[in-house]
C-alpha cells in the first residue's frame, strides 16, 4: 500500500516537472531557472553572536539529485535547544540580525514539520540545535526542498540560531525567540 502510494507520488512529480520544463521553453520572458550546482559544491557560513564572538560554522553542500545538506558546528552558545533555520537574506547585522530576513521559504509553505496547516515545512526548517554544557553543539540535516543554487541566489542566505527552542508548529518561526547568532553563506570549501 505504502509502496503503491509512493510510486503514484513519484509519477505525479515527474509529470509536473515535464510541464514546468515545457512552460519554460515556451515563455521567453520568464526568468530561466539557474542550472543546478554540481553535487558536492560547498558554501560556508562563519557564525557570530550579537557580541561578535565566534559561534562556529555551518556548511552547505549541494546534493546529487537536488537538495542541500546543512552541517552546523556551533560553539559559545547557551546550553539547551535552539531553533536553527536558513533565513532568506545573506546579511547578519548585530545585534538583532533582522537583516537576515524571514525564513528561507521559496515555495511559500508553513513553518514546522508539525504545523497543522499544509503545505509544510519551510525549505530551510531544521531540527533544534542542541547545545551542551560546553557551549557546543552540532547538527547535520538534508534539506530536500531546498537547492544549493537557490540558497546562493542573488541576495544569498544566512544561518540563524535563536534564543529558544523551535516548537516546530507555529508560523512564522516556531516561537523560537530572538536571534542570538548568525552567519552568511559564502561560496567556498568546507
Ligand atoms: Cu529562524
Boltz pocket constraint, residues with backbone or C-beta under 6 A from the ligand:
constraints:
  - pocket:
      binder: B
      contacts: [[A, 83], [A, 84], [A, 85], [A, 86], [A, 87], [A, 103], [A, 160], [A, 162], [A, 173]]
      max_distance: 6.0
